[in-house]
């Protein structure tokens, strides 16, 4: 409607688009303009709302991408933590085995000479 009003149009088209004008239709025309202004304001608000909804959708998409990335990183971290826990467990077992072996060797070094001394 705005485009039609702005372009060159004849009086007959103006009558149908804007309504009758003249002194006897003045107050009614003011009411129409007032209503049209309110409609224009509502249109502007709705356009802003639509823009905000679209921006919100884009932000939600970004948030979802970040969430998926974070989930992937958490899964990788969990897998790496399990692997490291197993490595540390094996390392602890190796240390215990080495300490036990050293203790057995020390006992043998101490006990064998004593047994041989008393046995002969």
N, C-alpha and C positions, 0 to 999 in steps of 0.2 A: 504494500500500500504506500509506504514511504517513497519507494522508487517511482511509483506512478505519479505521486503528488509532485515530486521534484522535477520530473521531466516535463517538457512542454505538453500541455494538454488543453483541450478546449473547455469551455465553461460547463458543458453538459457533463463531461467526465468529472470535473471538480464538484459539481452538484451531488453526484452519486458517491463520490469518495469522501468529501468533507461535509456534506449536508448543505442545506440552504443557508445562505448568508444574506444579511440585510438588517435593517433596523428592527423589523417586527420579530425576527428570529434571533436576536442578539442574546438574550438570557439562555435560551435553549442551546445556542451555539457554545456559550461559555460552559454550560454543563457538559456538553459533548467534549469540549477541549479538556475540561477537568478530568473526565473519565478517561479520555485518550492519554492524558499525562500519567494517570494512575496505571493504565495498561502498559505504557512505555516503561514506567518504573518497575512494574512486575516483570516485564520482559528482561530488563537489565539485570534484575536480581536473579532471575532464573538462568540467564546466560552465565552469570558469575558462579552460581551454584553448579551448573553443568561443568564449567571449567574446573572448579574445585574438586568435583567428583572424578574427573578425568585425571587430575594431578594426584589425587588420593590413590586411584587405581595404579598409576605409575609407581608411586611410593610403595604400595603394597607389593607390586611385582619386584621392585628392588629389594624389599625386605625379605620376600620369599627366596630370592636368589641368594641373599646373604645367609639366610637361615639354612638353606641346603648346603651351602659352602661350609658353614660352621658345623653342620652335622657330619659332613664328610671328613672334616678335620678332626672332629671328636672321635670318629670311628678309627681313623688312622692313628691318632694318639693312643687310643685304647689298645689297638693291636700292637703298637710299638711297646707300650707299657707291659703287656703280657710277655712279649718276646724278651724284654729286658729282665723281667722277673725270673723267667726260666734260666736266662744266662747267669744271673746272680745266684740262683739256687744251685746250679751246677758248679759254679765257682766255689760256693760255700762247701759243697760236698767234696770237691777236690782238696780244699784246704783241710777239712776234717780227715780225709784219707791220708794226706801227707803227714799231719800231726800224729795220727795213729801209727803210721809206719815208722816215724822217727821214734815214738815211744817204744815200739816193739824192738827196734834196733838197739836203743839205749838199754832196755831191759836185758836183751841178749848179751850185750857187751858187759853188763854188770853181773848177770847171773851165771853165764857160761864159765867165766874164770873161777867164780866161787865154787860152782859145782865140780869143775875139774880139779880144783885144789883139794876139796874134801873127798872126792872120789878116788884119788890116787894115793 
